[in-house]
Amino acid sequence: MKAKEKAKELVDKIYYDIDFDLVGMPNTKKMVAKQCALIAVDEMIKILPYSYSETRFYLDELEKEIIAYENES
């Protein structure tokens, strides 16, 4: 799966799993979902040995795509 597709999947999954609704503040919920996804990816990067360069490259790309992700809804 491409990093852009995975970023969308990850942010959307967290977004819909968040168990609160901020009436009139939908962008805040999206921002929280993106931050959670970034934390998860960052933690994977921290524990990954540099010898896994292909995986590390993918996670770096995933992190960039999460930051850039804009939810259409």
MIDOSE-1310 file (N, C-alpha, C; in nm, 2 decimals, decimal comma, always signed):
residues 73
mkak	+0,08/-0,12/+0,00/+0,00/+0,00/+0,00/+0,09/+0,12/+0,00; +0,05/+0,22/-0,08/+0,13/+0,34/-0,09/+0,11/+0,42/+0,04; +0,22/+0,50/+0,07/+0,21/+0,58/+0,19/+0,09/+0,68/+0,20; +0,06/+0,73/+0,08/-0,06/+0,83/+0,08/-0,19/+0,75/+0,12
ekak	-0,21/+0,64/+0,06/-0,33/+0,56/+0,09/-0,33/+0,51/+0,24; -0,21/+0,47/+0,29/-0,20/+0,43/+0,43/-0,23/+0,54/+0,52; -0,18/+0,66/+0,49/-0,20/+0,78/+0,57/-0,35/+0,81/+0,59; -0,42/+0,81/+0,47/-0,56/+0,83/+0,48/-0,63/+0,72/+0,56
elvd	-0,60/+0,60/+0,54/-0,66/+0,49/+0,62/-0,63/+0,50/+0,77; -0,51/+0,54/+0,80/-0,48/+0,55/+0,94/-0,55/+0,67/+1,01; -0,55/+0,78/+0,95/-0,61/+0,90/+1,00/-0,76/+0,88/+1,01; -0,82/+0,82/+0,90/-0,97/+0,80/+0,90/-1,01/+0,70/+1,01
kiyy	-0,93/+0,59/+1,03/-0,96/+0,49/+1,13/-0,96/+0,56/+1,27; -0,86/+0,63/+1,30/-0,85/+0,70/+1,43/-0,97/+0,80/+1,44; -0,99/+0,88/+1,34/-1,10/+0,98/+1,34/-1,23/+0,92/+1,38; -1,27/+0,80/+1,31/-1,40/+0,74/+1,34/-1,40/+0,66/+1,47
didf	-1,28/+0,63/+1,53/-1,27/+0,57/+1,65/-1,27/+0,66/+1,77; -1,25/+0,79/+1,75/-1,25/+0,89/+1,86/-1,40/+0,89/+1,91; -1,41/+0,87/+2,04/-1,54/+0,86/+2,11/-1,59/+0,99/+2,16; -1,57/+1,10/+2,09/-1,63/+1,22/+2,13/-1,66/+1,31/+2,01
dlvg	-1,75/+1,39/+2,01/-1,79/+1,48/+1,90/-1,78/+1,62/+1,94; -1,71/+1,70/+1,87/-1,70/+1,84/+1,90/-1,79/+1,92/+1,81; -1,91/+1,94/+1,86/-2,01/+2,01/+1,78/-1,96/+2,14/+1,73; -1,97/+2,17/+1,60/-1,92/+2,29/+1,55/-1,77/+2,30/+1,54
mpnt	-1,70/+2,19/+1,57/-1,55/+2,20/+1,56/-1,50/+2,07/+1,50; -1,55/+2,03/+1,37/-1,50/+1,91/+1,31/-1,35/+1,91/+1,28; -1,29/+2,02/+1,25/-1,15/+2,03/+1,22/-1,07/+1,99/+1,34; -1,12/+2,01/+1,46/-1,04/+1,98/+1,59/-1,03/+1,83/+1,60
kkmv	-1,14/+1,76/+1,57/-1,14/+1,61/+1,57/-1,04/+1,55/+1,47; -1,04/+1,61/+1,35/-0,95/+1,57/+1,25/-0,80/+1,59/+1,29; -0,78/+1,71/+1,35/-0,65/+1,74/+1,40/-0,60/+1,64/+1,51; -0,69/+1,61/+1,60/-0,66/+1,51/+1,70/-0,62/+1,37/+1,64
akqc	-0,70/+1,33/+1,54/-0,68/+1,20/+1,47/-0,54/+1,20/+1,40; -0,51/+1,31/+1,33/-0,38/+1,33/+1,26/-0,27/+1,32/+1,36; -0,28/+1,39/+1,48/-0,18/+1,39/+1,58/-0,16/+1,25/+1,64; -0,26/+1,17/+1,66/-0,25/+1,04/+1,71/-0,18/+0,95/+1,61
alia	-0,21/+0,96/+1,48/-0,15/+0,89/+1,37/+0,00/+0,92/+1,37; +0,03/+1,05/+1,38/+0,18/+1,09/+1,38/+0,25/+1,03/+1,50; +0,19/+1,03/+1,61/+0,25/+0,97/+1,73/+0,28/+0,83/+1,71; +0,19/+0,75/+1,65/+0,20/+0,61/+1,63/+0,32/+0,59/+1,53
vdem	+0,32/+0,66/+1,42/+0,43/+0,64/+1,33/+0,57/+0,68/+1,39; +0,57/+0,79/+1,46/+0,69/+0,84/+1,53/+0,75/+0,73/+1,62; +0,66/+0,67/+1,70/+0,70/+0,56/+1,79/+0,76/+0,44/+1,71; +0,70/+0,41/+1,60/+0,76/+0,30/+1,52/+0,90/+0,34/+1,46
ikil	+0,91/+0,46/+1,42/+1,04/+0,51/+1,37/+1,15/+0,50/+1,48; +1,11/+0,54/+1,60/+1,21/+0,54/+1,71/+1,26/+0,40/+1,74; +1,18/+0,30/+1,73/+1,23/+0,16/+1,77/+1,29/+0,08/+1,65; +1,27/+0,14/+1,53/+1,32/+0,07/+1,41/+1,47/+0,09/+1,39
pysy	+1,54/-0,03/+1,39/+1,69/-0,01/+1,36/+1,71/+0,05/+1,22; +1,82/+0,12/+1,20/+1,85/+0,18/+1,08/+1,88/+0,08/+0,97; +1,90/-0,04/+1,00/+1,93/-0,15/+0,90/+1,80/-0,18/+0,82; +1,69/-0,14/+0,87/+1,56/-0,16/+0,79/+1,53/-0,03/+0,71
setr	+1,62/+0,00/+0,62/+1,61/+0,13/+0,55/+1,49/+0,14/+0,46; +1,45/+0,03/+0,40/+1,33/+0,04/+0,31/+1,20/+0,07/+0,40; +1,19/+0,00/+0,51/+1,08/+0,03/+0,60/+1,09/+0,17/+0,66; +1,21/+0,21/+0,70/+1,23/+0,34/+0,75/+1,19/+0,45/+0,65
fyld	+1,22/+0,43/+0,52/+1,18/+0,52/+0,42/+1,03/+0,53/+0,40; +0,97/+0,41/+0,41/+0,82/+0,41/+0,40/+0,76/+0,48/+0,52; +0,81/+0,46/+0,64/+0,75/+0,53/+0,75/+0,77/+0,68/+0,75; +0,89/+0,72/+0,70/+0,91/+0,87/+0,68/+0,82/+0,93/+0,57
elek	+0,79/+0,85/+0,47/+0,69/+0,90/+0,37/+0,55/+0,90/+0,43; +0,52/+0,80/+0,51/+0,39/+0,79/+0,57/+0,37/+0,91/+0,66; +0,47/+0,95/+0,74/+0,46/+1,07/+0,83/+0,44/+1,19/+0,74; +0,50/+1,21/+0,63/+0,48/+1,33/+0,55/+0,34/+1,33/+0,49
eiia	+0,29/+1,21/+0,45/+0,15/+1,21/+0,40/+0,05/+1,23/+0,50; +0,07/+1,19/+0,63/-0,02/+1,22/+0,73/-0,03/+1,37/+0,76; +0,08/+1,43/+0,76/+0,09/+1,58/+0,78/+0,01/+1,65/+0,67; +0,03/+1,60/+0,54/-0,03/+1,66/+0,43/-0,18/+1,62/+0,41
yene	-0,22/+1,52/+0,48/-0,36/+1,47/+0,45/-0,47/+1,57/+0,48; -0,56/+1,58/+0,39/-0,68/+1,66/+0,40/-0,80/+1,57/+0,38; -0,88/+1,56/+0,48/-1,00/+1,48/+0,48/-1,11/+1,55/+0,39; -1,16/+1,48/+0,30/-1,26/+1,54/+0,21/-1,40/+1,57/+0,27
s	-1,42/+1,50/+0,38/-1,56/+1,51/+0,45/-1,56/+1,63/+0,54
